[in-house]
């Protein structure tokens, strides 16, 4: 059994490297037993890529202590499917600003590790719905998360689900746009985090940036997190209309200017960074 000191050190390393603000998130990383979500050893661990790179080095280990480093862990080597690098996912979870008693939707839960982290934060009074399209992974997640009565695992495509009102929505798969259903589902002060990606010649995988949307009194504040991402795609939330516009917008290198998301019908204006039929990312701030 791993010592409490190893788990605490792991959580503190994530806090430091990912600049995590939420103390509850750090505690959750120190609490959830990662070795119970990545299958039996020996494990193939993946180092964090160098800045600006996507290549990861693979190392095999039989020591569970090695799972408590800032590494990804391969779940299926044939498809390069992994439990993601903690300092990559931690800023996404931090942006959700979760607290006890909240309701969260998690699309792309894989075997459930990051769902468990969410469940620890929202506590017994909270509610987490985790969706995984691959049946085998969903079955594993359901077994791994059985200790959490506040978690429901759904086997299927979560892209078009009616998810009800939520305080937090985490999309752990690449999409070309936020759906109207996700935006409608956000409660006041609710947060949506989603990787917006474009295809680059590798099947079912895209690369791009992670968008953070927060619902406030006058609309939706929005901005991209600073680190790029390469991730498996959510095929049901990909449309060529958005993909083409997104590729052009990313190529401009001006993503840091985005401050809000508009849903009203309007003609394209100079402050429209990505102007599409159902939403617009703009460089103008909301009033709140």
Secondary structure, DSSP 8 states (H G I E B T S, - for coil): ---HHHHHHHHHHHHHHHT---HHHHHHHHHS-GGGSS-SSSEEEEE---TT-----EEEE--GGGGSSSEEEEEEGGGTEEE--HHHHHHHHHHT---TT-EEEEE--TTSHHHHHHHHHH-TTSEEEEEESSHHHHHHHHHHTTT-TTEEEEES-GGG----SEEEEEEEEEESS--HHHHHHEEEEEEEEEEEEEE-SSTTEEEEEEEEEEEETTEEEEEEEEEEEEEEB-GGG--HHHHHHHHHHHHTT-GGG--EEE-S-----TTEEEE-SS-EEESS----
